[in-house]
């Protein structure tokens, strides 16, 4: 199916143009003459996609008529909108005109020359790849987003392992220490090291009790010494008194009374001593031993804290490594899915394939093919993508020299396709010359 006749009126800068193609249609003219508007008319009429300000300046209505033989298409534009009408060749209207057109349309927007020209730069080659990916249904936007998310998460984990834990810093430079280096530099805990710190409460109570007992015993010794001192003093007095008895008989009676009194006092004191119970004796060595337990506990608790820290960092390290393995597995699944979809894709022509960066043809990068090969393959792609409506629109046809233009036209004729080519020329050479929105003979 091809275009038998195109009639367009007041579209963009066109006045009235009517074309009945006989082979390839080469539209010539200066810039702004209306050549692009002819191709836009075909595109708008068939696809229904609008362009900015479709109606010619100063007009209120524009119309495009396309005769495809089997179908006759009319699209009318007014200030209020547009209207589509599709009739059979007998004049019978169809109920869902755009749906009908969509069923017969291929990818008429694909410009083979524009596609071939992209391959001159690395960025253009990536765009070619994107276009072909969309054309064959390989939209990896969601997969690429998922993979990027996994890649970013893996990067964070790698930094945690290789580039440091933000919460731990070297004392000299405050540079984050990586988990891997941190764990490797930490001494492994001694076998049997508990992971629960020892409570100091019991030892504190034990030391307090011992200190209280030591104070009590010190008071006891002080009291005992005081009483023993008194006994010694009394004995001294008794000796003195006895001496006085021997020397002073007249004082015997008095001194005996003193002796009796002192004996009585001593008896009371002794009775008091006998009734006293000595408290537990706490030696300085016992106190020092108890206090040493503080240092022992702190040393043990430090070992326990170090062991807990070691376990924590090692656990974090192993967990981070597991996350990385999982993320890399998920990324590999995405890469495999993309590769499988690329391999299973049905390409417009045999020999085309996709890599991560560009298109290949028979294993060779598309950008390394000769200009002629690129144009031939791009044109063949356009044909393969328009199997029913055998119409191909080519803009920027001026980029083709005469030999290239002839080759594209010949290729289209061989495959029975209709070309509509736009060329910028000052004078008519071989096609339809358009000037000021009209065809000039």
Buried (B, 14 or more C-beta within 10 A) or exposed (E): BEBBBBBBBBBBBBBEBEBEBEEBBBBBBBEEBBBBBBBBBBBBBBBBEEEEEBBBEEBEEBBBBBBBEEBBBBBBBEEEEBEBEBBEEEEEEBEEBBEBBEEBBBBBEBBBBBBBBBBEEEEBBBBBBBBBBEBBEBEBEEBEEBBEEBBEBBEBBBBBBEBBBEEEEEEEEEEBBBBBBBBEEBEEBEEEBEEEBBEBEEBEEEBEEBBEBBEEBEEBEEEEEEBEEEBEEBEEEBEEBEEBBEEEEEBBEEBEEBBEEBEEEBEEBEEEEEEEEEBEEBEEEBBEEBEEBEEEBEEBBEBBEBBBBBEEBBEBBEEBBEBBEBBEEBBEBBEEEBEEBBEEBEBBEEEBBBEEEBBBBEEEBBBEBEBEBBBBBBBBBBBBBBEEBBBBBBBBBBBBEEEBBEBBBEBBEEEEBBBBBBBBBEEBEBBBBBBEBEBEE
